[in-house]
C-alpha cells in the first residue's frame, strides 16, 4: 500500500521577520501620535465645558425655578389645594416694586409665602398660609442672657457624682482619691493657692513670675502660675469682660487652682477678679476640700 505524507510548506522566514518589524514600528508610531494629541483633546474638552457653563445666563438659570415660584402683589388665596399635595411657594415683592419683574424687590428681600394643605377638621377644606421673611433673624431678637443661662445650668448640676464604688451619692468623693496626707508626704510639700487680685498693671503677673522662679529654682518646689491673660487664650477665650463673664472666668480659674493645689502644687493666680462675691466663692471651694487659700490684694496706685 502506498504511503502518503504532507510535504512541509516553505515559509519565507526573512519575509515574516520584515513584516513583524514593520507592524511593531507602525504600532509605536500610532502610540506616539496618541500620546502627542491626548493633551490637546483634553484641553478642547475643558474649553467646551467652560463655554457651556458660561453660555447659561442667570436668566436661564432662574427660569428653571419659575414653575414653583409665582410672583404676585398680594397674598392670594388658593381655594383648592388637594390634600396631600406639596406646598406652593409664592414670592411676594414688597411695595413700590414691579409686579412683572420678580427680581425688582426692595433691599429687605422678597417675602415668601408657603401655602400648606390644611388638615380637614370639617367637611370644608381650609388653607393655612404662613408668611415669613427671607431676611435672617438677627441675634438681637433673642432676649437671652448667657450669664443667667449659665447660672441656671450650674445650679442644676449636682455638686458630687459617684466616681467609684467606695463613695456614696451626694457625699464626699475623697474615698476615690489618693489621701492628701500620703500625697503630700511623697511630694514633701503641701498644695496651696495664692490668689493675687488688683487693678490692671498693679504687678500681679510680675510678682507671681518672680515668686515662681524663686520657689522652683532656689527651693525645688512644685509651683505653677495661672495668669488671667494666658487663661483667656485657652479655657477662657470665649468670655468677654462683662460682669457675668468675669464671674465665670473667676469660677473656672478657681476650679483649676483647686485641682492643682489638691495635687500638691503651689498655685499662683494673678487675676483682677474685681467682685468680692466671686472671690469668696473660690475661697469656699478651697475650704470645702481643706486646701489653704490666701487672697493677696495689691493696693498699688496705677
C-alpha positions, 0 to 999 in steps of 0.5 A, a space after each residue: 500500500 502506498 504511503 502518503 505524507 504532507 510535504 512541509 510548506 516553505 515559509 519565507 522566514 526573512 519575509 515574516 521577520 520584515 513584516 513583524 518589524 514593520 507592524 511593531 514600528 507602525 504600532 509605536 508610531 500610532 502610540 506616539 501620535 496618541 500620546 502627542 494629541 491626548 493633551 490637546 483633546 483634553 484641553 478642547 474638552 475643558 474649553 467646551 465645558 467652560 463655554 457651556 457653563 458660561 453660555 447659561 445666563 442667570 436668566 436661564 438659570 432662574 427660569 428653571 425655578 419659575 414653575 414653583 415660584 409665582 410672583 404676585 402683589 398680594 397674598 392670594 388665596 388658593 381655594 383648592 389645594 388637594 390634600 396631600 399635595 406639596 406646598 406652593 411657594 409664592 414670592 411676594 415683592 414688597 411695595 413700590 416694586 414691579 409686579 412683572 419683574 420678580 427680581 425688582 424687590 426692595 433691599 429687605 428681600 422678597 417675602 415668601 409665602 408657603 401655602 400648606 394643605 390644611 388638615 380637614 377638621 370639617 367637611 370644608 377644606 381650609 388653607 393655612 398660609 404662613 408668611 415669613 421673611 427671607 431676611 435672617 433673624 438677627 441675634 438681637 431678637 433673642 432676649 437671652 442672657 448667657 450669664 443667667 443661662 449659665 447660672 441656671 445650668 450650674 445650679 442644676 448640676 449636682 455638686 458630687 457624682 459617684 466616681 467609684 464604688 467606695 463613695 456614696 451619692 451626694 457625699 464626699 468623693 475623697 474615698 476615690 482619691 489618693 489621701 492628701 496626707 500620703 500625697 503630700 508626704 511623697 511630694 514633701 510639700 503641701 498644695 496651696 493657692 495664692 490668689 493675687 487680685 488688683 487693678 490692671 498693671 498693679 504687678 500681679 503677673 510680675 510678682 507671681 513670675 518672680 515668686 515662681 522662679 524663686 520657689 522652683 529654682 532656689 527651693 525645688 518646689 512644685 509651683 505653677 502660675 495661672 495668669 488671667 491673660 494666658 487663661 483667656 487664650 485657652 479655657 477662657 477665650 470665649 468670655 468677654 469682660 462683662 460682669 457675668 463673664 468675669 464671674 465665670 472666668 473667676 469660677 473656672 480659674 478657681 476650679 483649676 487652682 483647686 485641682 492643682 493645689 489638691 495635687 500638691 502644687 503651689 498655685 499662683 493666680 494673678 487675676 483682677 477678679 474685681 467682685 468680692 462675691 466671686 472671690 469668696 466663692 473660690 475661697 469656699 471651694 478651697 475650704 470645702 476640700 481643706 486646701 489653704 487659700 490666701 487672697 493677696 490684694 495689691 493696693 498699688 496706685 496705677 
